[in-house]
Structure formats: structure tokens, C-alpha cells
Amino acid sequence: MKLKVIDKTDTEVRIEIADESHTLLNSLKTLLLNDPRVELATYHVEHPTITEP
């Protein structure tokens, strides 16, 4: 699994996880939301026919 930190502040972190599906990302989101310090956790998966330039 390739993980890249896109942006990080004191209250927010944006990451990119290459070649993963809703299965992993939804599980990660659920785990994060179970932490009382986390107010928002979400993810976005590009359409499979869209490739990175």
C-alpha cells in the first residue's frame, strides 16, 4: 500500500492511498469516526477510467 500525505495541519490531515477500493477506505473511515477526537472523516475514489496524469 502506497500512502502519501497531501496536507497536514494541527487539526487536519489529507492523505492519498494508491490502488485501494471502498473496502479499505470505508473501514478506515469507520475506525477514525469511532475516535472521539475525530469530528469528520471522509474519502473520495476517482472513477476507475480516470487515470493520474
C-alpha positions in Angstrom: 0.0 0.0 0.0 1.4 3.4 -1.0 0.3 6.2 1.3 1.1 9.9 0.6 0.5 12.8 2.9 -1.1 15.6 0.8 -1.6 18.2 3.5 -1.2 18.3 7.3 -2.1 20.9 9.9 -2.7 20.8 13.7 -6.3 19.8 13.1 -6.4 18.1 9.7 -4.6 15.6 7.6 -5.2 14.8 3.9 -3.8 11.6 2.6 -3.7 9.7 -0.7 -3.7 5.9 -0.7 -3.0 4.5 -4.1 -4.8 1.5 -5.6 -7.3 0.9 -2.8 -11.0 0.5 -3.0 -14.0 1.4 -1.0 -13.4 -1.7 1.1 -10.3 -0.4 2.9 -11.3 3.3 2.8 -14.7 2.8 4.3 -13.2 0.6 7.1 -10.6 3.3 7.8 -13.3 6.0 7.9 -15.3 3.9 10.3 -12.3 3.4 12.6 -11.5 7.1 12.5 -15.1 8.2 13.4 -15.0 5.9 16.4 -12.2 8.1 17.9 -13.9 10.9 19.9 -11.1 13.3 18.8 -12.2 12.9 15.2 -15.1 15.2 14.0 -15.1 14.3 10.3 -13.7 11.5 8.2 -14.4 11.0 4.6 -12.9 9.7 1.4 -13.2 10.1 -2.4 -12.4 7.5 -5.0 -12.0 8.6 -8.6 -13.9 6.9 -11.4 -11.9 3.8 -12.5 -11.4 5.1 -16.0 -9.8 8.3 -14.8 -6.0 7.9 -14.5 -3.5 10.1 -12.9 -1.5 12.3 -15.4 
